[in-house]
Amino acid sequence: MPIDGGSGTSAPFEQARASLESARIRADLVVTSIPSPTQVAPYSIALAGDVRQKVHGEDSELGTGRFILLHDPEGQPAWDGDFRVVCFAQAPLEAEIGTDPFLAEVTWSWLTDALDARGAKYTAASGTATTIVSTGFGELAEQGTGAKIELRASWTPTDLDLAAHVEGWVELLCMLAGLPPAAEGVSVLSARRAGRD
């Protein structure tokens, strides 16, 4: 089943959509099509990803993220092209890891390494990595101290092999959640969607 998103037709956008559908998704990640933004570009696709692990018979969320592909046939100067990928990834951390001064740099390098390892070609990459450490008080005191890492990034793909970009984002989500790098146990995105609809 095709990925939802966008309206009208654009040959490059349809080629990009087909490429996204061929992305290989890890079995421990659930990826779904979600409503995409309509104000930023004429064409867009949005995906949500959630890493889940069985704990005491229930699913507990380990990490979450969003992957958005934007396309403006006329291009946008800030993009340095006519396509732009925008992604978000977030995962909880142990409090002591959240205070590591190198965590933000490591998180950014995980994204670029994951993209590079899959052969994703891109330019004009930018982003922020934010560590949040929180302590509960009063009625929330039992939550104790916790932390999470958030990465917001964007880049311009330089070709329409966008499966590599989705696969890099998937690997980033799994690394943030503490899962080992994938070697086997992947499935095709379009097949996973068809099985759930």
Summary of the structure (lengths in Angstrom):
residues: 197
radius of gyration: 17.4
end to end distance: 8.7
largest distance: 56.6
contacts: 615
relative contact order: 0.22
helix: 29%
strand: 43%
